[in-house]
């Protein structure tokens, strides 16, 4: 994997995402905030990714989350953009606005500023929604102990890629 823009761990995991989703004939969509398109970039670094990636949404601002993914303003006002409720809505919106079978959403505090006592730097939330699945999307809150903004975004990208595996 020497001919890639990506660090080796991202490239290897992205290769698995493409290979395993191709084998399942499964399309994915990605709704990203704090990762700013890194997850989609990792997937598209792999030859053959067009068979897997339907589309990606980089919804960095709250307005973008509401306008592009249909996240309700009351979710952001009540729980904040870095919340399970918000990424659930982002993942559902990504499914509704795509032809994907599964969507993953990511939002977090990459730092170095912006953290609070309740949501310190390194707090990242994830959700995965599957088309025609019963109930709420899967959601998870992680605290990454990154020494830098880049380290937190790297760890968040790896976690999101894991969620894209069948």
MIPAGU-103476 format. One record per atom (N, C-alpha, C): residue number from 1; atom name; x, y, z. Coordinates in pm, 1 decimal, decimal comma. Each point is the difference from the previous one (the first is absolute). Layout:
<sites>
SITE num atomo        x        y        z
SITE NUM    CA        X        Y        Z
...
</sites>
This chain:
<sites>
SITE num atomo        x        y        z
SITE   1     N     82,4   -119,4      0,0
SITE   1    CA    -82,4    119,4      0,0
SITE   1     C     86,5    125,3      0,0
SITE   2     N    109,4     -1,3    -69,7
SITE   2    CA     90,3    114,4      3,5
SITE   2     C    -48,4    113,9    -89,4
SITE   3     N    -81,2    -30,1    -99,1
SITE   3    CA    -45,9    102,6    -92,9
SITE   3     C   -134,9     55,3     45,1
SITE   4     N      0,7     67,2    115,6
SITE   4    CA   -123,5     54,0     54,7
SITE   4     C     28,1    129,6     74,5
SITE   5     N    -99,6     85,3      5,8
SITE   5    CA      8,6    122,8     79,0
SITE   5     C    -14,1    -28,3    148,5
SITE   6     N    -50,8   -117,4     32,7
SITE   6    CA    -41,5    -31,0    136,3
SITE   6     C    107,8    -66,6     83,3
SITE   7     N     -7,3     18,2    133,3
SITE   7    CA     83,1    -82,4     87,2
SITE   7     C    -36,4   -147,6    -21,4
SITE   8     N     93,7    -87,8     24,8
SITE   8    CA    -18,2   -142,6    -29,3
SITE   8     C   -122,0    -60,0     70,1
SITE   9     N    -27,0     39,1    125,6
SITE   9    CA   -113,5    -59,8     70,9
SITE   9     C   -133,4     40,0    -63,2
SITE  10     N    -11,5    126,0    -44,1
SITE  10    CA   -123,2     42,5    -67,3
SITE  10     C    -15,8    -69,0   -135,1
SITE  11     N    107,5     -9,1    -74,5
SITE  11    CA     -6,4    -63,1   -132,2
SITE  11     C    -40,0   -146,8     12,1
SITE  12     N     57,2    -70,1     95,0
SITE  12    CA    -31,1   -142,4     17,1
SITE  12     C   -146,1    -19,6     40,3
SITE  13     N    -49,2     82,4     91,0
SITE  13    CA   -138,7    -13,4     43,3
SITE  13     C    -97,0     42,1   -110,7
SITE  14     N     33,7    104,7    -73,4
SITE  14    CA    -84,3     41,7   -112,0
SITE  14     C     -6,5   -110,1   -106,4
SITE  15     N    110,7    -67,7    -22,9
SITE  15    CA      1,1   -112,6    -94,8
SITE  15     C    -98,3   -108,2     45,4
SITE  16     N      0,4    -30,9    129,6
SITE  16    CA    -94,9    -98,3     54,3
SITE  16     C   -144,1     47,2    -18,5
SITE  17     N    -24,4    129,2     25,4
SITE  17    CA   -135,3     54,4    -15,9
SITE  17     C    -48,1    -21,5   -143,0
SITE  18     N     85,5     33,8    -96,1
SITE  18    CA    -39,4    -16,7   -140,8
SITE  18     C    -18,1   -148,0    -32,8
SITE  19     N     97,8    -81,5     33,0
SITE  19    CA     -6,7   -141,8    -35,1
SITE  19     C   -121,9    -69,4     62,0
SITE  20     N    -22,5     23,0    129,0
SITE  20    CA   -108,2    -70,9     69,0
SITE  20     C   -138,2     50,7    -40,9
SITE  21     N    -11,3    129,3    -31,4
SITE  21    CA   -128,7     50,6    -46,2
SITE  21     C    -28,1    -40,5   -144,4
SITE  22     N    104,4     -7,6    -82,4
SITE  22    CA    -17,6    -51,5   -136,8
SITE  22     C    -52,2   -144,0      6,8
SITE  23     N     58,2    -80,1     87,3
SITE  23    CA    -40,5   -140,1     13,2
SITE  23     C   -146,7    -12,4     41,9
SITE  24     N    -48,2     95,9     78,1
SITE  24    CA   -140,1     -2,0     46,3
SITE  24     C    -92,0     79,1    -92,5
SITE  25     N     58,0     58,3   -107,8
SITE  25    CA    -76,0     84,4    -92,7
SITE  25     C    -73,5    110,3     75,6
SITE  26     N     73,0     64,7     89,9
SITE  26    CA    -57,3     99,1     89,5
SITE  26     C     56,8    138,4    -29,9
SITE  27     N    -86,8     98,9    -10,5
SITE  27    CA     38,2    139,4    -21,1
SITE  27     C     -1,4     73,0    133,6
SITE  28     N     91,4     95,2     15,9
SITE  28    CA      8,3     76,8    123,6
SITE  28     C     -8,4    149,6    -28,4
SITE  29     N    -45,5     72,1    102,2
SITE  29    CA      3,0    146,5      0,4
SITE  29     C     65,1     42,7    131,0
SITE  30     N     63,5    115,3     -2,8
SITE  30    CA     72,5     48,4    116,7
SITE  30     C    -39,4    144,8     24,6
SITE  31     N    -38,4     30,4    124,4
SITE  31    CA    -31,3    137,3     41,0
SITE  31     C    105,5     41,6    101,5
SITE  32     N     84,0     95,0    -38,0
SITE  32    CA    114,6     36,3     83,2
SITE  32     C     -7,5    144,7     46,7
SITE  33     N     42,6     18,8    123,6
SITE  33    CA     18,6    135,3     51,1
SITE  33     C    146,2     18,6     36,6
SITE  34     N     42,8    -45,0    117,1
SITE  34    CA    136,9     28,0     45,9
SITE  34     C    107,6    -63,5    -87,2
SITE  35     N    -32,4   -105,0    -73,3
SITE  35    CA     99,2    -63,4    -87,2
SITE  35     C      9,3     69,3   -135,7
SITE  36     N    -92,0     89,0    -30,2
SITE  36    CA     12,0     86,5   -116,7
SITE  36     C     19,8    -68,8   -133,3
SITE  37     N    -50,0   -120,3    -16,5
SITE  37    CA     14,3    -71,4   -126,4
SITE  37     C    110,7   -103,5     -1,5
SITE  38     N     70,1    -16,2    112,0
SITE  38    CA    111,0    -96,6      4,2
SITE  38     C    -46,7   -143,7    -19,9
SITE  39     N   -117,8    -33,3     50,3
SITE  39    CA    -49,2   -137,4    -14,6
SITE  39     C    -29,5    -28,1   -147,8
SITE  40     N    -69,7     93,1    -64,5
SITE  40    CA    -27,5    -16,4   -142,8
SITE  40     C    130,0      0,6    -80,5
SITE  41     N     95,1     84,4     38,9
SITE  41    CA    128,7      3,5    -69,7
SITE  41     C     72,7   -132,9     14,1
SITE  42     N     -7,4    -60,3    117,2
SITE  42    CA     65,2   -129,1     20,6
SITE  42     C    -62,6   -106,3    -89,6
SITE  43     N   -132,2     -2,8     -5,5
SITE  43    CA    -68,3    -99,9    -83,7
SITE  43     C     34,0     22,0   -146,8
SITE  44     N     -3,9    126,2    -44,5
SITE  44    CA     24,6     26,5   -142,1
SITE  44     C    146,2    -12,4    -39,4
SITE  45     N     89,0    -14,2     95,7
SITE  45    CA    140,6    -25,6    -29,9
SITE  45     C     17,8   -141,5    -57,3
SITE  46     N    -99,2    -84,7     21,3
SITE  46    CA      8,4   -140,4    -40,4
SITE  46     C    -61,7    -19,0   -138,4
SITE  47     N     75,2    -63,1    -89,9
SITE  47    CA    -53,1    -31,7   -132,5
SITE  47     C   -121,3    -90,9     15,9
SITE  48     N   -104,5     29,5    -75,6
SITE  48    CA   -123,0    -78,6      8,6
SITE  48     C   -100,3     54,5    100,4
SITE  49     N     33,7    111,2     65,7
SITE  49    CA    -89,5     55,5    102,1
SITE  49     C   -132,9     48,3    -56,8
SITE  50     N     -5,6     25,2   -130,8
SITE  50    CA   -126,8     46,6    -58,9
SITE  50     C   -108,5   -106,3      9,4
SITE  51     N     38,3   -124,2     19,1
SITE  51    CA    -99,1   -106,9     18,4
SITE  51     C    -59,5      2,7    140,7
SITE  52     N     60,0     77,0     89,6
SITE  52    CA    -39,4      0,3    141,3
SITE  52     C    -55,2    135,2     44,8
SITE  53     N     73,7    106,9    -26,5
SITE  53    CA    -39,0    131,2     51,8
SITE  53     C   -105,5     63,7    -88,5
SITE  54     N   -118,5     20,0     56,8
SITE  54    CA   -104,4     70,9    -73,9
SITE  54     C     25,7    149,5      6,0
SITE  55     N     19,8     52,7    121,9
SITE  55    CA     29,4    142,0     16,1
SITE  55     C     43,9     30,4    142,2
SITE  56     N     62,8    115,7     12,8
SITE  56    CA     40,1     49,7    130,4
SITE  56     C    -52,7    141,2     18,8
SITE  57     N    -30,6     31,3    124,5
SITE  57    CA    -46,9    133,0     36,9
SITE  57     C     98,4     56,1    102,2
SITE  58     N     60,0    114,9    -29,8
SITE  58    CA     81,3     68,3     99,0
SITE  58     C    -86,9    113,8     52,6
SITE  59     N    -55,8    -22,7    117,0
SITE  59    CA    -93,0     95,7     60,0
SITE  59     C     64,3     55,3    126,8
SITE  60     N     93,2     89,5    -21,1
SITE  60    CA     80,6     52,1    109,8
SITE  60     C    -79,1     97,9     86,6
SITE  61     N    -79,2     83,0    -62,7
SITE  61    CA    -78,8     97,7     76,2
SITE  61     C   -134,5    -60,3     40,7
SITE  62     N    -60,3     59,2    102,0
SITE  62    CA   -133,6    -44,1     40,7
SITE  62     C   -100,8     22,9   -111,6
SITE  63     N     12,2    112,6    -72,4
SITE  63    CA    -90,3     26,5   -112,3
SITE  63     C     11,0   -109,9   -105,3
SITE  64     N    122,1    -44,0    -27,5
SITE  64    CA     18,9   -106,6    -99,2
SITE  64     C    -66,4   -129,7     46,3
SITE  65     N     12,1    -31,3    128,9
SITE  65    CA    -65,5   -120,4     53,6
SITE  65     C   -151,1      8,4    -20,4
SITE  66     N    -55,4    117,4     24,3
SITE  66    CA   -144,7     17,8    -14,2
SITE  66     C    -41,9      0,7   -146,8
SITE  67     N     71,7     74,1    -84,1
SITE  67    CA    -38,3     16,0   -140,2
SITE  67     C     26,6   -124,8    -84,4
SITE  68     N    114,8    -64,1     18,7
SITE  68    CA     37,5   -113,2    -86,5
SITE  68     C    -50,4   -134,2     51,1
SITE  69     N    -15,6    -11,4    132,1
SITE  69    CA    -34,9   -130,1     57,7
SITE  69     C   -134,3      0,6     73,3
SITE  70     N    -62,6    115,9      9,9
SITE  70    CA   -130,0      7,2     64,9
SITE  70     C      3,8    -12,5    151,2
SITE  71     N    115,3     30,2     61,7
SITE  71    CA      7,7     -2,7    145,8
SITE  71     C    -88,5    112,8     53,4
SITE  72     N    -88,7    -31,3     91,2
SITE  72    CA    -91,8     99,5     55,4
SITE  72     C     75,4     98,4     88,3
SITE  73     N    -34,2    126,0    -10,9
SITE  73    CA     68,6    102,5     80,1
SITE  73     C    -15,7    -26,2    149,0
SITE  74     N   -113,3    -56,8     40,9
SITE  74    CA    -18,7    -24,8    144,2
SITE  74     C     95,7   -107,2     52,2
SITE  75     N     43,7    -91,3    -85,4
SITE  75    CA    100,3    -99,3     42,0
SITE  75     C    131,1     70,4     31,3
SITE  76     N     41,5     88,8    -89,4
SITE  76    CA    126,1     71,8     20,7
SITE  76     C    -12,1     94,6    119,6
SITE  77     N   -113,1     69,2     11,1
SITE  77    CA    -18,4     94,2    111,3
SITE  77     C     -4,7    -72,8    134,2
SITE  78     N    -63,3   -116,6      4,5
SITE  78    CA    -17,8    -73,1    125,8
SITE  78     C    123,4    -80,4     38,7
SITE  79     N     54,7    -74,5    -95,6
SITE  79    CA    107,2    -94,6     30,7
SITE  79     C    137,3     44,0    -50,3
SITE  80     N      3,2     89,6    -98,2
SITE  80    CA    124,4     44,4    -60,9
SITE  80     C     37,0    -84,6   -120,6
SITE  81     N     91,5     52,6    -80,3
SITE  81    CA     43,6    -70,8   -120,4
SITE  81     C     81,8   -123,5     34,5
SITE  82     N     65,4      1,9    116,2
SITE  82    CA     79,6   -115,4     43,6
SITE  82     C    -85,9    -78,4     99,8
SITE  83     N    -94,7    -75,4    -56,7
SITE  83    CA    -92,0    -79,7     81,1
SITE  83     C    -46,0   -120,5    -79,8
SITE  84     N    -36,9   -104,6     72,8
SITE  84    CA    -53,7   -118,9    -66,7
SITE  84     C   -125,1     36,8    -79,9
SITE  85     N    -85,3     85,3     57,0
SITE  85    CA   -122,8     39,8    -70,6
SITE  85     C     33,1     64,4   -134,3
SITE  86     N    102,8     85,0     -2,3
SITE  86    CA     36,3     67,6   -124,4
SITE  86     C     55,8    -98,7   -102,6
SITE  87     N     91,2    -88,7     40,6
SITE  87    CA     55,5    -92,7    -99,0
SITE  87     C   -103,4   -102,8    -45,6
SITE  88     N    -95,0    -36,0     87,0
SITE  88    CA   -110,0    -85,8    -46,0
SITE  88     C    -74,4     68,7   -113,8
SITE  89     N    -33,1    127,1     22,6
SITE  89    CA    -72,9     75,7   -103,1
SITE  89     C     85,1     16,2   -125,8
SITE  90     N    130,8     21,5     17,4
SITE  90    CA     89,1     11,4   -115,8
SITE  90     C      3,5   -131,2    -79,5
SITE  91     N     12,0   -112,2     69,9
SITE  91    CA      5,9   -129,8    -68,0
SITE  91     C   -131,6    -28,1    -72,2
SITE  92     N   -111,8     27,7     66,3
SITE  92    CA   -130,4    -19,8    -65,1
SITE  92     C    -14,4     90,7   -122,2
SITE  93     N     44,4    125,5     14,6
SITE  93    CA     -6,4     93,6   -111,7
SITE  93     C     87,6    -42,8   -115,9
SITE  94     N    116,7    -56,1     30,4
SITE  94    CA     88,5    -48,6   -106,0
SITE  94     C    -65,7   -115,2    -75,9
SITE  95     N    -67,0    -89,0     72,4
SITE  95    CA    -72,1   -109,9    -67,5
SITE  95     C   -112,2     53,6    -86,8
SITE  96     N    -78,4     91,9     56,6
SITE  96    CA   -115,5     53,8    -72,1
SITE  96     C     39,7     77,6   -125,0
SITE  97     N    120,1     56,7      0,0
SITE  97    CA     45,8     81,5   -112,2
SITE  97     C    104,2    -71,9    -84,7
SITE  98     N     -4,4   -133,4      0,5
SITE  98    CA     96,4    -78,0    -77,5
SITE  98     C    -65,5   -130,3    -45,3
SITE  99     N     78,7    -77,3    -72,7
SITE  99    CA    -41,1   -134,0    -41,2
SITE  99     C     76,6   -105,9     78,4
SITE 100     N     53,9     39,7    114,5
SITE 100    CA     83,8    -89,6     79,2
SITE 100     C    -82,9    -99,4     79,9
SITE 101     N     63,0   -111,6     32,6
SITE 101    CA    -59,2   -101,7     87,0
SITE 101     C     30,9     28,0    145,8
SITE 102     N    112,4     68,8     23,6
SITE 102    CA     41,5     33,5    135,7
SITE 102     C     65,2    137,6     -2,3
SITE 103     N    -21,4     74,9    108,9
SITE 103    CA     63,0    131,6     12,3
SITE 103     C     64,9     11,0    136,8
SITE 104     N    114,6     65,5      2,2
SITE 104    CA     70,9     27,7    124,0
SITE 104     C     12,0    151,2     13,2
SITE 105     N    -21,6     49,8    122,9
SITE 105    CA     11,7    142,6     27,5
SITE 105     C     99,0     22,1    113,8
SITE 106     N     72,5    111,8     -8,8
SITE 106    CA    104,5     33,7     96,5
SITE 106     C    -10,8    148,0     34,5
SITE 107     N      7,2     32,1    129,7
SITE 107    CA      6,9    139,0     44,7
SITE 107     C     82,1      2,6    128,2
SITE 108     N     81,8    101,8     17,3
SITE 108    CA     81,8      0,9    120,6
SITE 108     C     73,4    129,9     22,9
SITE 109     N     79,8      0,3    106,2
SITE 109    CA     82,0    114,4     38,6
SITE 109     C    145,6    -39,8    -23,3
SITE 110     N     56,1     45,5   -111,2
SITE 110    CA    136,6    -38,8    -35,9
SITE 110     C    105,3     88,2     66,0
SITE 111     N    -39,9    116,9     47,7
SITE 111    CA     92,5     87,2     69,7
SITE 111     C     85,0     84,0    -93,1
SITE 112     N     94,3     71,4     50,8
SITE 112    CA     39,2      0,7    140,8
SITE 112     C    -97,3     77,1     88,6
SITE 113     N    -89,4     79,7    -61,0
SITE 113    CA    -99,3     76,0     75,6
SITE 113     C   -136,8    -63,2    -19,2
SITE 114     N    -99,2     56,2     67,8
SITE 114    CA   -137,8    -41,8    -20,7
SITE 114     C    -51,8   -101,4     99,3
SITE 115     N     87,4    -56,1     81,3
SITE 115    CA    -44,0    -97,4     98,2
SITE 115     C    -67,3     66,0    119,8
SITE 116     N    -83,5    -77,3     68,4
SITE 116    CA    -64,3     44,6    123,7
SITE 116     C     20,3   -109,5    104,5
SITE 117     N    -45,8     26,5    122,6
SITE 117    CA      9,6   -103,2    103,9
SITE 117     C    -79,1   -123,8    -39,5
SITE 118     N   -116,8     20,1    -60,3
SITE 118    CA    -84,3   -113,2    -40,3
SITE 118     C     48,6    -67,1   -127,4
SITE 119     N     57,5     79,6    -89,5
SITE 119    CA     49,3    -52,7   -128,0
SITE 119     C    141,2     52,2    -22,8
SITE 120     N     97,5    -63,0     67,6
SITE 120    CA    138,3     46,6    -15,5
SITE 120     C     54,7    -31,9   -139,0
SITE 121     N    109,3     67,9    -34,6
SITE 121    CA     68,6    -29,2   -125,7
SITE 121     C     26,5   -150,6     -5,4
SITE 122     N    -27,1    -60,0   -114,4
SITE 122    CA     15,5   -144,6    -16,2
SITE 122     C   -131,8    -75,0      6,8
SITE 123     N   -108,4     70,5     35,2
SITE 123    CA   -132,5    -62,3      2,4
SITE 123     C    -51,1    -10,6   -143,5
SITE 124     N    -30,2   -119,9    -43,2
SITE 124    CA    -52,3    -22,7   -135,2
SITE 124     C   -115,3    -98,3      9,8
SITE 125     N   -108,1     31,9    -70,1
SITE 125    CA   -116,7    -88,7     -2,9
SITE 125     C    -17,8    -55,9   -140,3
SITE 126     N    -48,7   -122,0     -4,4
SITE 126    CA    -17,1    -74,0   -124,9
SITE 126     C   -138,5    -62,7     -3,1
SITE 127     N    -54,8    -14,3   -117,8
SITE 127    CA   -124,1    -76,6    -16,9
SITE 127     C      7,9    -74,6   -131,6
SITE 128     N    -66,6   -116,1     -0,7
SITE 128    CA    -12,0    -79,2   -123,0
SITE 128     C   -146,9    -33,4    -17,7
SITE 129     N    -51,8     32,2   -117,2
SITE 129    CA   -139,3    -30,4    -33,0
SITE 129     C     -1,3    -92,7   -120,6
SITE 130     N    -86,0    -99,1      5,8
SITE 130    CA    -13,1    -96,8   -108,1
SITE 130     C   -139,9     11,2    -58,5
SITE 131     N     -5,2      3,7   -132,5
SITE 131    CA   -128,6     14,0    -67,3
SITE 131     C    -92,5   -116,7     37,7
SITE 132     N   -124,9     33,2     24,8
SITE 132    CA   -106,2    -96,7     34,0
SITE 132     C     23,4    -71,0    133,1
SITE 133     N     86,0     53,4     84,2
SITE 133    CA     21,9    -60,3    132,3
SITE 133     C   -106,4     50,7     96,7
SITE 134     N    -34,3    -83,9     95,3
SITE 134    CA    -96,3     38,7    102,5
SITE 134     C     70,5     81,8    108,0
SITE 135     N    -71,6     94,8     59,9
SITE 135    CA     52,4     73,7    113,7
SITE 135     C     96,3    110,4    -37,5
SITE 136     N     66,4     50,3    102,8
SITE 136    CA     92,3    112,0    -16,8
SITE 136     C    133,1    -48,2    -57,7
SITE 137     N     73,2     91,5    -64,0
SITE 137    CA    135,9    -34,3    -43,0
SITE 137     C     85,7    -34,3    121,5
SITE 138     N    110,9    -66,9    -26,1
SITE 138    CA     97,1    -27,0    106,6
SITE 138     C     76,4    129,2     26,4
SITE 139     N     28,8     28,3    126,8
SITE 139    CA     75,5    119,9     33,2
SITE 139     C    105,9    -29,4    103,4
SITE 140     N    106,7     78,3     -3,2
SITE 140    CA    108,9    -22,6     94,3
SITE 140     C     74,7    130,6     23,2
SITE 141     N     36,9     23,9    125,5
SITE 141    CA     80,7    115,0     37,3
SITE 141     C    137,3    -50,7     39,7
SITE 142     N    103,8     60,6    -56,7
SITE 142    CA    137,4    -39,2     28,7
SITE 142     C     76,6    122,2     50,8
SITE 143     N     99,1    -25,5     83,7
SITE 143    CA     92,8    104,2     43,4
SITE 143     C    138,5    -40,2    -48,7
SITE 144     N     49,3     70,1   -100,8
SITE 144    CA    131,6    -27,6    -53,7
SITE 144     C    101,4     88,8     71,1
SITE 145     N    107,4    -60,1     45,3
SITE 145    CA    103,7     72,1     72,4
SITE 145     C    109,2     40,4    -97,9
SITE 146     N    -36,3     86,2    -90,8
SITE 146    CA     95,8     42,9    -99,9
SITE 146     C     86,8    111,9     51,3
SITE 147     N    123,8     -1,5    -39,9
SITE 147    CA     92,9    105,3     39,0
SITE 147     C    -17,7    122,8    -88,8
SITE 148     N    -75,1    -16,1   -108,5
SITE 148    CA    -18,7    110,2    -93,6
SITE 148     C   -133,0    -16,3    -72,2
SITE 149     N    -41,3    105,6    -67,3
SITE 149    CA   -119,8     -2,9    -84,3
SITE 149     C     13,2   -111,6   -104,6
SITE 150     N    116,6     -8,7    -61,6
SITE 150    CA     22,5   -102,4   -103,0
SITE 150     C    -15,8   -140,4     58,1
SITE 151     N     51,1    -22,0    120,7
SITE 151    CA     -8,7   -133,0     61,9
SITE 151     C   -145,0    -36,9     29,5
SITE 152     N    -77,5     95,5     48,0
SITE 152    CA   -141,9    -27,1     28,9
SITE 152     C    -75,4    -29,4   -128,9
SITE 153     N     24,0     78,6   -103,5
SITE 153    CA    -68,9    -23,1   -128,7
SITE 153     C     41,6   -134,4    -60,8
SITE 154     N    126,3    -36,3     16,1
SITE 154    CA     49,2   -128,5    -49,6
SITE 154     C    -72,5   -114,8     70,5
SITE 155     N     -6,3      6,5    133,7
SITE 155    CA    -67,4   -105,2     76,8
SITE 155     C   -148,9     -7,3    -35,5
SITE 156     N    -63,5    116,0    -17,1
SITE 156    CA   -142,4      2,9    -35,7
SITE 156     C    -23,1    -60,3   -138,1
SITE 157     N     91,3     26,5    -92,6
SITE 157    CA    -11,3    -56,1   -134,9
SITE 157     C     12,2   -152,2      3,9
SITE 158     N     95,9    -49,8     77,1
SITE 158    CA     14,5   -146,0     15,4
SITE 158     C   -127,3    -61,9     56,1
SITE 159     N    -56,1     62,9    103,2
SITE 159    CA   -121,3    -55,0     63,2
SITE 159     C   -116,2     -1,3    -98,5
SITE 160     N    -14,9    108,0    -75,4
SITE 160    CA   -108,2      7,4    -99,1
SITE 160     C     17,3   -106,0   -108,9
SITE 161     N    123,5    -22,4    -43,7
SITE 161    CA     24,5   -104,4    -99,2
SITE 161     C    -39,4   -136,5     55,1
SITE 162     N     31,5    -25,0    125,9
SITE 162    CA    -42,5   -127,0     63,8
SITE 162     C   -151,1    -16,3     -8,6
SITE 163     N    -72,2    110,4     22,4
SITE 163    CA   -147,6     -6,2     -3,6
SITE 163     C    -54,3    -26,5   -139,8
SITE 164     N     81,6     25,4   -101,0
SITE 164    CA    -42,9    -25,2   -138,9
SITE 164     C     20,9   -145,8    -41,9
SITE 165     N     67,5    -78,0     83,8
SITE 165    CA     17,5   -143,2    -32,0
SITE 165     C   -133,2    -73,2     19,3
SITE 166     N    -29,8    -95,5    -89,4
SITE 166    CA   -125,5    -75,4     15,1
SITE 166     C     -1,3    -82,3    127,6
</sites>
